[in-house]
């Protein structure tokens, strides 16, 4: 161990943004007064409209979490057969495909952005392919132009898992305007949250009707159930918290942006540590995560060593995303899950480390974390 002392209290990889409790109590009083707790209440309605505006998308449907939202997205587009996706993502992404009886087909990732490699998608398409399910990993936008070109050429649908990309924009366009449908997760660990929650966004009024039926058991009215739906509803309490949280998101984004700068300054010239990709002037990022890649050959120590050692200093990082989805027992037998098919993902999966990132983290603590890493 070096001369630096461990942190007295644990530093976690993230901490939820919490609104003032009085603000929540006020909103709860409104809900209590009308005794409308769920099923399309006023908080739900207002949050949908507020989020459509904030995210700059034509239509938005709220959900009780992002995973159910993504399952419904596949249903709403009637996807079947095979869907091309990335192995470098959270478990939910391929799982929603298998819950829809769709085969995930893993495509390798781009070395720089860690998103699906748009140049390789075409070579994975077969007559069974119905869609591309891409993920804006760590909030870095996918190559949306190229993905759409390939999809158009082969008549495929495009769904974006934008769980990490709340508030990200390309030019002046909300990230949710690309593809056929995008999903946002409002889980407590996200930049913006409703404790648990999520949303689907898209540009098609008819699709909104279908999605809203699917998330409410397919119930059209008291006399008609028109499709086999599920319970994907967000309740009034969480919708109300979501409305409050919208007032916190810009301040939180700015605090994280500043912490990103500190990390970049401290780690920018460390040989063997690769920082997050630069996205160019026209991309507005959300700074939700701070992720490095540790190249053992150059840095001299492995990612796992850095992870284990930081723990001894009371710094809790995450090997996010490790293992790759293609390594899960439920997918590793797939042809597309082989290491030969996914050379880049298999390297990145062993290098990536998510460092502490949340607005209340002190800049001095970030500097100390970086000093500890540099001493390795
Ligand atoms: C990339 C990705 N997709 C999907 C999900 C699932 O979202 P939820 O937790 O809201 O179900 C997450 C959750 O963290 C995620 O990171």
Boltz pocket constraint, residues with backbone or C-beta under 6 A from the ligand:
constraints:
  - pocket:
      binder: B
      contacts: [[A, 65], [A, 66], [A, 67], [A, 68], [A, 89], [A, 90], [A, 92], [A, 93], [A, 135], [A, 161], [A, 163], [A, 164], [A, 184], [A, 185], [A, 186], [A, 187], [A, 197], [A, 198]]
      max_distance: 6.0
